[in-house]
Structure formats: C-alpha cells, structure tokens
Amino acid sequence: MPLFNKKKVEPETVSVQGYKLLCPLCTNDSFYKKKVQMNTSTLTALNLDFLNKSATCFVCSNCSRIEWFDA
Ligand SMILES: [Zn+2]
C-alpha cells in the first residue's frame, strides 16, 4: 500500500485567516494541500499532543517546503 496518494492534484493558492500564504523560502504562492492524521505515542512523549488529532500541511509546489497548520 503506498504511503502517499499519488493522484495528480493541481497546486492551489491558500489563504489563512485572510492572509495569503507565501512560501518563506522561495515566495511561491501555490501549494499542494495534504491532510495528515497523526496518532503516535512518539508525539505524546515529545509533548506534541496538539498534533495528535490531525493537521493540515501545504507543500510548496516549487521548492517542496512544508507549512504546517494545527487544523
Ligand atoms: Zn517554496
């Protein structure tokens, strides 16, 4: 079973709380959205329980930098 869904998706522009998301590295404005389920005892051990439910991450379509959001 593949770890990631290889389905072809187009990158999209993202706004968070009215702010347009720009890659802090390359200033690109299009991202691939991924919803990530997290449920590992490692996160609890590291006191990162806030990540234990799910998180949204946006992967820069240019340089692949990942921006994480707790939502
Ligand atoms: Zn970038």
N, CA, C, O and the ligand as a Tripos MOL2 file, in Angstrom:
@<TRIPOS>MOLECULE
protein
  285   283    72     0     0
PROTEIN
NO_CHARGES

@<TRIPOS>ATOM
      1 N           0.8490   -1.1990    0.0000 N.3       1 MET1
      2 CA          0.0000    0.0000    0.0000 C.3       1 MET1
      3 C           0.8790    1.2420    0.0000 C.2       1 MET1
      4 O           1.7640    1.3770    0.8450 O.2       1 MET1
      5 N           0.6440    2.1360   -0.9270 N.am      2 PRO2
      6 CA          1.5080    3.3350   -0.9850 C.3       2 PRO2
      7 C           1.2780    4.2550    0.1990 C.2       2 PRO2
      8 O           0.1620    4.3770    0.7040 O.2       2 PRO2
      9 N           2.3290    4.8860    0.6240 N.am      3 LEU3
     10 CA          2.2540    5.7840    1.7730 C.3       3 LEU3
     11 C           1.4790    7.0510    1.4250 C.2       3 LEU3
     12 O           0.7110    7.5610    2.2420 O.2       3 LEU3
     13 N           1.6790    7.5450    0.2360 N.am      4 PHE4
     14 CA          1.0030    8.7580   -0.1770 C.3       4 PHE4
     15 C           0.1010    8.4890   -1.3650 C.2       4 PHE4
     16 O           0.3820    7.6210   -2.1910 O.2       4 PHE4
     17 N          -0.9630    9.2270   -1.4390 N.am      5 ASN5
     18 CA         -1.8630    9.1340   -2.5720 C.3       5 ASN5
     19 C          -1.2050    9.8110   -3.7750 C.2       5 ASN5
     20 O          -0.9330   11.0110   -3.7470 O.2       5 ASN5
     21 N          -0.9580    9.0560   -4.8020 N.am      6 LYS6
     22 CA         -0.2290    9.5850   -5.9510 C.3       6 LYS6
     23 C          -1.1500   10.2690   -6.9700 C.2       6 LYS6
     24 O          -0.7170   10.6430   -8.0600 O.2       6 LYS6
     25 N          -2.3950   10.4210   -6.6060 N.am      7 LYS7
     26 CA         -3.3450   11.0680   -7.5120 C.3       7 LYS7
     27 C          -2.8410   12.4630   -7.9020 C.2       7 LYS7
     28 O          -2.3510   13.2230   -7.0660 O.2       7 LYS7
     29 N          -2.9740   12.7690   -9.1720 N.am      8 LYS8
     30 CA         -2.4950   14.0590   -9.6780 C.3       8 LYS8
     31 C          -3.3770   15.1840   -9.1480 C.2       8 LYS8
     32 O          -4.5910   15.1830   -9.3550 O.2       8 LYS8
     33 N          -2.7650   16.1330   -8.4730 N.am      9 VAL9
     34 CA         -3.5070   17.2920   -7.9850 C.3       9 VAL9
     35 C          -2.8010   18.5630   -8.4320 C.2       9 VAL9
     36 O          -1.5730   18.6250   -8.4940 O.2       9 VAL9
     37 N          -3.5930   19.5570   -8.7360 N.am     10 GLU10
     38 CA         -3.0190   20.8440   -9.1100 C.3      10 GLU10
     39 C          -2.7430   21.6550   -7.8470 C.2      10 GLU10
     40 O          -3.5410   21.6310   -6.9090 O.2      10 GLU10
     41 N          -1.6220   22.3700   -7.8160 N.am     11 PRO11
     42 CA         -1.3690   23.2340   -6.6670 C.3      11 PRO11
     43 C          -2.3680   24.3830   -6.6390 C.2      11 PRO11
     44 O          -2.8660   24.8080   -7.6810 O.2      11 PRO11
     45 N          -2.6570   24.8830   -5.4470 N.am     12 GLU12
     46 CA         -3.6340   25.9560   -5.3070 C.3      12 GLU12
     47 C          -3.0710   27.0640   -4.4190 C.2      12 GLU12
     48 O          -2.1630   26.8310   -3.6210 O.2      12 GLU12
     49 N          -3.6160   28.2630   -4.5640 N.am     13 THR13
     50 CA         -3.2380   29.3390   -3.6540 C.3      13 THR13
     51 C          -4.0330   29.1740   -2.3650 C.2      13 THR13
     52 O          -5.1610   28.6820   -2.3810 O.2      13 THR13
     53 N          -3.4410   29.5840   -1.2570 N.am     14 VAL14
     54 CA         -4.0200   29.3210    0.0520 C.3      14 VAL14
     55 C          -4.1080   30.6250    0.8450 C.2      14 VAL14
     56 O          -3.1750   31.4280    0.8560 O.2      14 VAL14
     57 N          -5.2510   30.8170    1.5080 N.am     15 SER15
     58 CA         -5.3800   31.9420    2.4190 C.3      15 SER15
     59 C          -5.6500   31.4240    3.8230 C.2      15 SER15
     60 O          -6.4930   30.5480    4.0140 O.2      15 SER15
     61 N          -4.9370   31.9630    4.8070 N.am     16 VAL16
     62 CA         -5.1280   31.5830    6.1990 C.3      16 VAL16
     63 C          -5.4980   32.8360    6.9730 C.2      16 VAL16
     64 O          -4.7140   33.7810    7.0410 O.2      16 VAL16
     65 N          -6.7100   32.8470    7.5660 N.am     17 GLN17
     66 CA         -7.1900   34.0000    8.3180 C.3      17 GLN17
     67 C          -7.0720   35.2870    7.4920 C.2      17 GLN17
     68 O          -6.7710   36.3560    8.0230 O.2      17 GLN17
     69 N          -7.3110   35.1610    6.2050 N.am     18 GLY18
     70 CA         -7.2760   36.3320    5.3470 C.3      18 GLY18
     71 C          -5.8960   36.6860    4.8190 C.2      18 GLY18
     72 O          -5.7510   37.5940    4.0010 O.2      18 GLY18
     73 N          -4.8800   35.9640    5.2930 N.am     19 TYR19
     74 CA         -3.5220   36.2210    4.8160 C.3      19 TYR19
     75 C          -3.1710   35.2270    3.7240 C.2      19 TYR19
     76 O          -3.3470   34.0210    3.8940 O.2      19 TYR19
     77 N          -2.6810   35.7250    2.6200 N.am     20 LYS20
     78 CA         -2.2780   34.8320    1.5470 C.3      20 LYS20
     79 C          -0.9820   34.1260    1.9410 C.2      20 LYS20
     80 O           0.0010   34.7540    2.3340 O.2      20 LYS20
     81 N          -1.0160   32.8000    1.8230 N.am     21 LEU21
     82 CA          0.1630   32.0200    2.1920 C.3      21 LEU21
     83 C           1.2180   32.1000    1.0960 C.2      21 LEU21
     84 O           0.9590   31.7790   -0.0630 O.2      21 LEU21
     85 N           2.4130   32.5360    1.4880 N.am     22 LEU22
     86 CA          3.5500   32.5720    0.5710 C.3      22 LEU22
     87 C           4.6620   31.7130    1.1430 C.2      22 LEU22
     88 O           4.8820   31.7150    2.3540 O.2      22 LEU22
     89 N           5.3450   31.0000    0.3160 N.am     23 CYS23
     90 CA          6.4780   30.2080    0.7920 C.3      23 CYS23
     91 C           7.5660   31.1580    1.2980 C.2      23 CYS23
     92 O           8.0230   32.0250    0.5530 O.2      23 CYS23
     93 N           7.9890   31.0010    2.5690 N.am     24 PRO24
     94 CA          9.0120   31.9040    3.1150 C.3      24 PRO24
     95 C          10.3900   31.6940    2.4840 C.2      24 PRO24
     96 O          11.2910   32.5190    2.6390 O.2      24 PRO24
     97 N          10.5310   30.6030    1.7870 N.am     25 LEU25
     98 CA         11.8350   30.3170    1.1750 C.3      25 LEU25
     99 C          11.9290   30.8780   -0.2440 C.2      25 LEU25
    100 O          12.8830   31.5800   -0.5830 O.2      25 LEU25
    101 N          10.9250   30.5600   -1.0710 N.am     26 CYS26
    102 CA         11.0490   30.9380   -2.4890 C.3      26 CYS26
    103 C           9.9490   31.9180   -2.9190 C.2      26 CYS26
    104 O           9.8920   32.3090   -4.0850 O.2      26 CYS26
    105 N           9.0830   32.3130   -1.9900 N.am     27 THR27
    106 CA          7.9780   33.2590   -2.2140 C.3      27 THR27
    107 C           6.9420   32.7720   -3.2300 C.2      27 THR27
    108 O           6.1430   33.5620   -3.7320 O.2      27 THR27
    109 N           6.9580   31.4980   -3.5240 N.am     28 ASN28
    110 CA          5.9260   30.9020   -4.3720 C.3      28 ASN28
    111 C           4.5760   30.9510   -3.6420 C.2      28 ASN28
    112 O           4.5310   30.9240   -2.4120 O.2      28 ASN28
    113 N           3.4890   31.0220   -4.4000 N.am     29 ASP29
    114 CA          2.1710   31.1060   -3.7450 C.3      29 ASP29
    115 C           1.2350   29.9480   -4.0920 C.2      29 ASP29
    116 O           0.0340   30.0310   -3.8370 O.2      29 ASP29
    117 N           1.7620   28.8840   -4.6600 N.am     30 SER30
    118 CA          0.8870   27.7390   -4.9130 C.3      30 SER30
    119 C           1.4000   26.5080   -4.1680 C.2      30 SER30
    120 O           2.5930   26.2070   -4.1580 O.2      30 SER30
    121 N           0.4540   25.8120   -3.5500 N.am     31 PHE31
    122 CA          0.7850   24.7270   -2.6270 C.3      31 PHE31
    123 C          -0.0960   23.5210   -2.8960 C.2      31 PHE31
    124 O          -1.2090   23.6430   -3.4070 O.2      31 PHE31
    125 N           0.4270   22.3500   -2.5400 N.am     32 TYR32
    126 CA         -0.3790   21.1390   -2.5180 C.3      32 TYR32
    127 C          -0.8760   20.9340   -1.1000 C.2      32 TYR32
    128 O          -0.0920   20.9150   -0.1510 O.2      32 TYR32
    129 N          -2.1850   20.7810   -0.9640 N.am     33 LYS33
    130 CA         -2.7710   20.6180    0.3640 C.3      33 LYS33
    131 C          -2.7890   19.1470    0.7500 C.2      33 LYS33
    132 O          -3.1700   18.2910   -0.0470 O.2      33 LYS33
    133 N          -2.3730   18.8610    1.9790 N.am     34 LYS34
    134 CA         -2.4400   17.4970    2.4800 C.3      34 LYS34
    135 C          -3.0120   17.4980    3.8850 C.2      34 LYS34
    136 O          -2.6310   18.3080    4.7300 O.2      34 LYS34
    137 N          -3.9300   16.5780    4.1160 N.am     35 LYS35
    138 CA         -4.4750   16.3890    5.4580 C.3      35 LYS35
    139 C          -3.7520   15.2000    6.0610 C.2      35 LYS35
    140 O          -3.7130   14.1190    5.4730 O.2      35 LYS35
    141 N          -3.1820   15.4060    7.2330 N.am     36 VAL36
    142 CA         -2.3660   14.3520    7.8180 C.3      36 VAL36
    143 C          -2.9560   13.9160    9.1460 C.2      36 VAL36
    144 O          -3.1860   14.7350   10.0350 O.2      36 VAL36
    145 N          -3.1960   12.6370    9.2710 N.am     37 GLN37
    146 CA         -3.6500   12.0800   10.5430 C.3      37 GLN37
    147 C          -2.4270   11.6900   11.3640 C.2      37 GLN37
    148 O          -1.5180   11.0200   10.8730 O.2      37 GLN37
    149 N          -2.4220   12.1150   12.6010 N.am     38 MET38
    150 CA         -1.2860   11.7790   13.4560 C.3      38 MET38
    151 C          -1.7830   11.1210   14.7200 C.2      38 MET38
    152 O          -2.6800   11.6360   15.3880 O.2      38 MET38
    153 N          -1.2210   10.0220   15.0370 N.am     39 ASN39
    154 CA         -1.6530    9.3000   16.2280 C.3      39 ASN39
    155 C          -0.5290    8.4040   16.7130 C.2      39 ASN39
    156 O          -0.6320    7.1780   16.6740 O.2      39 ASN39
    157 N           0.5160    9.0140   17.1580 N.am     40 THR40
    158 CA          1.6400    8.1960   17.6100 C.3      40 THR40
    159 C           1.9980    8.5510   19.0430 C.2      40 THR40
    160 O           1.8710    9.7000   19.4650 O.2      40 THR40
    161 N           2.4420    7.5610   19.7740 N.am     41 SER41
    162 CA          2.8640    7.8040   21.1510 C.3      41 SER41
    163 C           4.1350    8.6450   21.1780 C.2      41 SER41
    164 O           4.4460    9.2720   22.1900 O.2      41 SER41
    165 N           4.8660    8.6580   20.0700 N.am     42 THR42
    166 CA          6.0700    9.4890   19.9980 C.3      42 THR42
    167 C           5.7160   10.9530   20.1770 C.2      42 THR42
    168 O           6.4060   11.6880   20.8840 O.2      42 THR42
    169 N           4.6210   11.3780   19.5250 N.am     43 LEU43
    170 CA          4.2140   12.7670   19.6430 C.3      43 LEU43
    171 C           3.8350   13.0940   21.0790 C.2      43 LEU43
    172 O           4.1670   14.1660   21.5840 O.2      43 LEU43
    173 N           3.1410   12.1740   21.7380 N.am     44 THR44
    174 CA          2.7680   12.3870   23.1340 C.3      44 THR44
    175 C           4.0230   12.4990   23.9950 C.2      44 THR44
    176 O           4.1140   13.3630   24.8670 O.2      44 THR44
    177 N           4.9840   11.6220   23.7430 N.am     45 ALA45
    178 CA          6.2260   11.6370   24.5130 C.3      45 ALA45
    179 C           6.9740   12.9490   24.3180 C.2      45 ALA45
    180 O           7.6480   13.4280   25.2300 O.2      45 ALA45
    181 N           6.8550   13.5250   23.1340 N.am     46 LEU46
    182 CA          7.5350   14.7830   22.8370 C.3      46 LEU46
    183 C           6.6950   15.9920   23.2270 C.2      46 LEU46
    184 O           7.0540   17.1320   22.9300 O.2      46 LEU46
    185 N           5.5570   15.7280   23.9050 N.am     47 ASN47
    186 CA          4.6750   16.8030   24.3460 C.3      47 ASN47
    187 C           4.0970   17.5670   23.1580 C.2      47 ASN47
    188 O           3.9050   18.7820   23.2150 O.2      47 ASN47
    189 N           3.8250   16.8340   22.0900 N.am     48 LEU48
    190 CA          3.2300   17.4410   20.9040 C.3      48 LEU48
    191 C           1.8110   16.9060   20.6980 C.2      48 LEU48
    192 O           1.4030   16.5970   19.5790 O.2      48 LEU48
    193 N           1.0760   16.8050   21.8010 N.am     49 ASP49
    194 CA         -0.2750   16.2480   21.7430 C.3      49 ASP49
    195 C          -1.1910   17.0200   20.8070 C.2      49 ASP49
    196 O          -2.1460   16.4700   20.2580 O.2      49 ASP49
    197 N          -0.8910   18.2870   20.6330 N.am     50 PHE50
    198 CA         -1.7490   19.0800   19.7530 C.3      50 PHE50
    199 C          -1.7100   18.5700   18.3100 C.2      50 PHE50
    200 O          -2.5960   18.8810   17.5140 O.2      50 PHE50
    201 N          -0.6970   17.7980   17.9840 N.am     51 LEU51
    202 CA         -0.6220   17.2150   16.6490 C.3      51 LEU51
    203 C          -1.2980   15.8470   16.5710 C.2      51 LEU51
    204 O          -1.3400   15.2210   15.5110 O.2      51 LEU51
    205 N          -1.8220   15.3960   17.6980 N.am     52 ASN52
    206 CA         -2.2670   14.0140   17.7580 C.3      52 ASN52
    207 C          -3.5490   13.7420   16.9940 C.2      52 ASN52
    208 O          -3.8200   12.5910   16.6510 O.2      52 ASN52
    209 N          -4.3370   14.7530   16.7190 N.am     53 LYS53
    210 CA         -5.5810   14.5170   16.0010 C.3      53 LYS53
    211 C          -5.3300   14.5230   14.5020 C.2      53 LYS53
    212 O          -5.2060   13.4700   13.8760 O.2      53 LYS53
    213 N          -5.2590   15.6990   13.9450 N.am     54 SER54
    214 CA         -4.9370   15.8060   12.5360 C.3      54 SER54
    215 C          -4.3280   17.1680   12.2970 C.2      54 SER54
    216 O          -4.5000   18.0880   13.0960 O.2      54 SER54
    217 N          -3.6230   17.2910   11.2070 N.am     55 ALA55
    218 CA         -3.0110   18.5600   10.8610 C.3      55 ALA55
    219 C          -3.1590   18.7600    9.3600 C.2      55 ALA55
    220 O          -3.3050   17.8060    8.5960 O.2      55 ALA55
    221 N          -3.1180   20.0140    8.9640 N.am     56 THR56
    222 CA         -3.1400   20.3180    7.5460 C.3      56 THR56
    223 C          -1.7630   20.8230    7.1660 C.2      56 THR56
    224 O          -1.2120   21.6900    7.8440 O.2      56 THR56
    225 N          -1.2140   20.3080    6.1190 N.am     57 CYS57
    226 CA          0.0490   20.8670    5.6610 C.3      57 CYS57
    227 C          -0.0500   21.2470    4.1920 C.2      57 CYS57
    228 O          -0.7680   20.6300    3.4040 O.2      57 CYS57
    229 N           0.6920   22.2750    3.8640 N.am     58 PHE58
    230 CA          0.7380   22.7600    2.4990 C.3      58 PHE58
    231 C           2.1720   22.6280    2.0060 C.2      58 PHE58
    232 O           3.1090   23.1460    2.6130 O.2      58 PHE58
    233 N           2.3160   21.9240    0.8930 N.am     59 VAL59
    234 CA          3.6450   21.6800    0.3500 C.3      59 VAL59
    235 C           3.8690   22.6380   -0.8130 C.2      59 VAL59
    236 O           3.1110   22.6340   -1.7830 O.2      59 VAL59
    237 N           4.8930   23.4430   -0.7110 N.am     60 CYS60
    238 CA          5.2190   24.3920   -1.7730 C.3      60 CYS60
    239 C           5.4160   23.6370   -3.0890 C.2      60 CYS60
    240 O           6.1760   22.6710   -3.1530 O.2      60 CYS60
    241 N           4.7250   24.0870   -4.1320 N.am     61 SER61
    242 CA          4.8170   23.3800   -5.4120 C.3      61 SER61
    243 C           6.1440   23.6460   -6.1070 C.2      61 SER61
    244 O           6.4750   22.9800   -7.0870 O.2      61 SER61
    245 N           6.9060   24.6160   -5.6080 N.am     62 ASN62
    246 CA          8.1840   24.9450   -6.2280 C.3      62 ASN62
    247 C           9.3690   24.2890   -5.5210 C.2      62 ASN62
    248 O          10.1550   23.5790   -6.1470 O.2      62 ASN62
    249 N           9.4950   24.5300   -4.2070 N.am     63 CYS63
    250 CA         10.6890   24.0410   -3.5030 C.3      63 CYS63
    251 C          10.3840   22.9090   -2.5320 C.2      63 CYS63
    252 O          11.2970   22.3660   -1.9080 O.2      63 CYS63
    253 N           9.0920   22.5400   -2.3940 N.am     64 SER64
    254 CA          8.6720   21.4180   -1.5430 C.3      64 SER64
    255 C           8.7600   21.6970   -0.0510 C.2      64 SER64
    256 O           8.6030   20.7740    0.7490 O.2      64 SER64
    257 N           9.0040   22.9290    0.3440 N.am     65 ARG65
    258 CA          8.9480   23.2590    1.7620 C.3      65 ARG65
    259 C           7.5370   23.0080    2.2730 C.2      65 ARG65
    260 O           6.5640   23.2320    1.5520 O.2      65 ARG65
    261 N           7.4210   22.5440    3.5170 N.am     66 ILE66
    262 CA          6.1150   22.2250    4.0890 C.3      66 ILE66
    263 C           5.7500   23.2310    5.1740 C.2      66 ILE66
    264 O           6.5260   23.4890    6.0940 O.2      66 ILE66
    265 N           4.5420   23.7960    5.0420 N.am     67 GLU67
    266 CA          3.9800   24.6460    6.0910 C.3      67 GLU67
    267 C           2.9000   23.8470    6.8160 C.2      67 GLU67
    268 O           2.0110   23.2750    6.1850 O.2      67 GLU67
    269 N           2.9850   23.8120    8.1480 N.am     68 TRP68
    270 CA          2.0460   23.0120    8.9490 C.3      68 TRP68
    271 C           1.0300   23.9030    9.6400 C.2      68 TRP68
    272 O           1.3480   25.0040   10.0910 O.2      68 TRP68
    273 N          -0.1980   23.4090    9.7140 N.am     69 PHE69
    274 CA         -1.2330   24.1060   10.4700 C.3      69 PHE69
    275 C          -1.9780   23.1250   11.3440 C.2      69 PHE69
    276 O          -2.2920   22.0110   10.9250 O.2      69 PHE69
    277 N          -2.2570   23.5480   12.5610 N.am     70 ASP70
    278 CA         -2.9620   22.7080   13.5300 C.3      70 ASP70
    279 C          -4.4620   22.8510   13.3090 C.2      70 ASP70
    280 O          -5.1600   23.4790   14.1050 O.2      70 ASP70
    281 N          -4.9340   22.2800   12.2560 N.am     71 ALA71
    282 CA         -6.3550   22.3540   11.9570 C.3      71 ALA71
    283 C          -6.7490   21.1740   11.0770 C.2      71 ALA71
    284 O          -7.9150   21.0440   10.7050 O.2      71 ALA71
    285 ZN          8.8980   27.3020   -1.8520 Zn       72 ZN72
@<TRIPOS>BOND
     1     1     2 1
     2     2     3 1
     3     3     4 2
     4     3     5 am
     5     5     6 1
     6     6     7 1
     7     7     8 2
     8     7     9 am
     9     9    10 1
    10    10    11 1
    11    11    12 2
    12    11    13 am
    13    13    14 1
    14    14    15 1
    15    15    16 2
    16    15    17 am
    17    17    18 1
    18    18    19 1
    19    19    20 2
    20    19    21 am
    21    21    22 1
    22    22    23 1
    23    23    24 2
    24    23    25 am
    25    25    26 1
    26    26    27 1
    27    27    28 2
    28    27    29 am
    29    29    30 1
    30    30    31 1
    31    31    32 2
    32    31    33 am
    33    33    34 1
    34    34    35 1
    35    35    36 2
    36    35    37 am
    37    37    38 1
    38    38    39 1
    39    39    40 2
    40    39    41 am
    41    41    42 1
    42    42    43 1
    43    43    44 2
    44    43    45 am
    45    45    46 1
    46    46    47 1
    47    47    48 2
    48    47    49 am
    49    49    50 1
    50    50    51 1
    51    51    52 2
    52    51    53 am
    53    53    54 1
    54    54    55 1
    55    55    56 2
    56    55    57 am
    57    57    58 1
    58    58    59 1
    59    59    60 2
    60    59    61 am
    61    61    62 1
    62    62    63 1
    63    63    64 2
    64    63    65 am
    65    65    66 1
    66    66    67 1
    67    67    68 2
    68    67    69 am
    69    69    70 1
    70    70    71 1
    71    71    72 2
    72    71    73 am
    73    73    74 1
    74    74    75 1
    75    75    76 2
    76    75    77 am
    77    77    78 1
    78    78    79 1
    79    79    80 2
    80    79    81 am
    81    81    82 1
    82    82    83 1
    83    83    84 2
    84    83    85 am
    85    85    86 1
    86    86    87 1
    87    87    88 2
    88    87    89 am
    89    89    90 1
    90    90    91 1
    91    91    92 2
    92    91    93 am
    93    93    94 1
    94    94    95 1
    95    95    96 2
    96    95    97 am
    97    97    98 1
    98    98    99 1
    99    99   100 2
   100    99   101 am
   101   101   102 1
   102   102   103 1
   103   103   104 2
   104   103   105 am
   105   105   106 1
   106   106   107 1
   107   107   108 2
   108   107   109 am
   109   109   110 1
   110   110   111 1
   111   111   112 2
   112   111   113 am
   113   113   114 1
   114   114   115 1
   115   115   116 2
   116   115   117 am
   117   117   118 1
   118   118   119 1
   119   119   120 2
   120   119   121 am
   121   121   122 1
   122   122   123 1
   123   123   124 2
   124   123   125 am
   125   125   126 1
   126   126   127 1
   127   127   128 2
   128   127   129 am
   129   129   130 1
   130   130   131 1
   131   131   132 2
   132   131   133 am
   133   133   134 1
   134   134   135 1
   135   135   136 2
   136   135   137 am
   137   137   138 1
   138   138   139 1
   139   139   140 2
   140   139   141 am
   141   141   142 1
   142   142   143 1
   143   143   144 2
   144   143   145 am
   145   145   146 1
   146   146   147 1
   147   147   148 2
   148   147   149 am
   149   149   150 1
   150   150   151 1
   151   151   152 2
   152   151   153 am
   153   153   154 1
   154   154   155 1
   155   155   156 2
   156   155   157 am
   157   157   158 1
   158   158   159 1
   159   159   160 2
   160   159   161 am
   161   161   162 1
   162   162   163 1
   163   163   164 2
   164   163   165 am
   165   165   166 1
   166   166   167 1
   167   167   168 2
   168   167   169 am
   169   169   170 1
   170   170   171 1
   171   171   172 2
   172   171   173 am
   173   173   174 1
   174   174   175 1
   175   175   176 2
   176   175   177 am
   177   177   178 1
   178   178   179 1
   179   179   180 2
   180   179   181 am
   181   181   182 1
   182   182   183 1
   183   183   184 2
   184   183   185 am
   185   185   186 1
   186   186   187 1
   187   187   188 2
   188   187   189 am
   189   189   190 1
   190   190   191 1
   191   191   192 2
   192   191   193 am
   193   193   194 1
   194   194   195 1
   195   195   196 2
   196   195   197 am
   197   197   198 1
   198   198   199 1
   199   199   200 2
   200   199   201 am
   201   201   202 1
   202   202   203 1
   203   203   204 2
   204   203   205 am
   205   205   206 1
   206   206   207 1
   207   207   208 2
   208   207   209 am
   209   209   210 1
   210   210   211 1
   211   211   212 2
   212   211   213 am
   213   213   214 1
   214   214   215 1
   215   215   216 2
   216   215   217 am
   217   217   218 1
   218   218   219 1
   219   219   220 2
   220   219   221 am
   221   221   222 1
   222   222   223 1
   223   223   224 2
   224   223   225 am
   225   225   226 1
   226   226   227 1
   227   227   228 2
   228   227   229 am
   229   229   230 1
   230   230   231 1
   231   231   232 2
   232   231   233 am
   233   233   234 1
   234   234   235 1
   235   235   236 2
   236   235   237 am
   237   237   238 1
   238   238   239 1
   239   239   240 2
   240   239   241 am
   241   241   242 1
   242   242   243 1
   243   243   244 2
   244   243   245 am
   245   245   246 1
   246   246   247 1
   247   247   248 2
   248   247   249 am
   249   249   250 1
   250   250   251 1
   251   251   252 2
   252   251   253 am
   253   253   254 1
   254   254   255 1
   255   255   256 2
   256   255   257 am
   257   257   258 1
   258   258   259 1
   259   259   260 2
   260   259   261 am
   261   261   262 1
   262   262   263 1
   263   263   264 2
   264   263   265 am
   265   265   266 1
   266   266   267 1
   267   267   268 2
   268   267   269 am
   269   269   270 1
   270   270   271 1
   271   271   272 2
   272   271   273 am
   273   273   274 1
   274   274   275 1
   275   275   276 2
   276   275   277 am
   277   277   278 1
   278   278   279 1
   279   279   280 2
   280   279   281 am
   281   281   282 1
   282   282   283 1
   283   283   284 2
@<TRIPOS>SUBSTRUCTURE
     1 MET1         2 RESIDUE 1 A MET
     2 PRO2         6 RESIDUE 1 A PRO
     3 LEU3        10 RESIDUE 1 A LEU
     4 PHE4        14 RESIDUE 1 A PHE
     5 ASN5        18 RESIDUE 1 A ASN
     6 LYS6        22 RESIDUE 1 A LYS
     7 LYS7        26 RESIDUE 1 A LYS
     8 LYS8        30 RESIDUE 1 A LYS
     9 VAL9        34 RESIDUE 1 A VAL
    10 GLU10       38 RESIDUE 1 A GLU
    11 PRO11       42 RESIDUE 1 A PRO
    12 GLU12       46 RESIDUE 1 A GLU
    13 THR13       50 RESIDUE 1 A THR
    14 VAL14       54 RESIDUE 1 A VAL
    15 SER15       58 RESIDUE 1 A SER
    16 VAL16       62 RESIDUE 1 A VAL
    17 GLN17       66 RESIDUE 1 A GLN
    18 GLY18       70 RESIDUE 1 A GLY
    19 TYR19       74 RESIDUE 1 A TYR
    20 LYS20       78 RESIDUE 1 A LYS
    21 LEU21       82 RESIDUE 1 A LEU
    22 LEU22       86 RESIDUE 1 A LEU
    23 CYS23       90 RESIDUE 1 A CYS
    24 PRO24       94 RESIDUE 1 A PRO
    25 LEU25       98 RESIDUE 1 A LEU
    26 CYS26      102 RESIDUE 1 A CYS
    27 THR27      106 RESIDUE 1 A THR
    28 ASN28      110 RESIDUE 1 A ASN
    29 ASP29      114 RESIDUE 1 A ASP
    30 SER30      118 RESIDUE 1 A SER
    31 PHE31      122 RESIDUE 1 A PHE
    32 TYR32      126 RESIDUE 1 A TYR
    33 LYS33      130 RESIDUE 1 A LYS
    34 LYS34      134 RESIDUE 1 A LYS
    35 LYS35      138 RESIDUE 1 A LYS
    36 VAL36      142 RESIDUE 1 A VAL
    37 GLN37      146 RESIDUE 1 A GLN
    38 MET38      150 RESIDUE 1 A MET
    39 ASN39      154 RESIDUE 1 A ASN
    40 THR40      158 RESIDUE 1 A THR
    41 SER41      162 RESIDUE 1 A SER
    42 THR42      166 RESIDUE 1 A THR
    43 LEU43      170 RESIDUE 1 A LEU
    44 THR44      174 RESIDUE 1 A THR
    45 ALA45      178 RESIDUE 1 A ALA
    46 LEU46      182 RESIDUE 1 A LEU
    47 ASN47      186 RESIDUE 1 A ASN
    48 LEU48      190 RESIDUE 1 A LEU
    49 ASP49      194 RESIDUE 1 A ASP
    50 PHE50      198 RESIDUE 1 A PHE
    51 LEU51      202 RESIDUE 1 A LEU
    52 ASN52      206 RESIDUE 1 A ASN
    53 LYS53      210 RESIDUE 1 A LYS
    54 SER54      214 RESIDUE 1 A SER
    55 ALA55      218 RESIDUE 1 A ALA
    56 THR56      222 RESIDUE 1 A THR
    57 CYS57      226 RESIDUE 1 A CYS
    58 PHE58      230 RESIDUE 1 A PHE
    59 VAL59      234 RESIDUE 1 A VAL
    60 CYS60      238 RESIDUE 1 A CYS
    61 SER61      242 RESIDUE 1 A SER
    62 ASN62      246 RESIDUE 1 A ASN
    63 CYS63      250 RESIDUE 1 A CYS
    64 SER64      254 RESIDUE 1 A SER
    65 ARG65      258 RESIDUE 1 A ARG
    66 ILE66      262 RESIDUE 1 A ILE
    67 GLU67      266 RESIDUE 1 A GLU
    68 TRP68      270 RESIDUE 1 A TRP
    69 PHE69      274 RESIDUE 1 A PHE
    70 ASP70      278 RESIDUE 1 A ASP
    71 ALA71      282 RESIDUE 1 A ALA
    72 ZN72       285 GROUP 0 **** ****
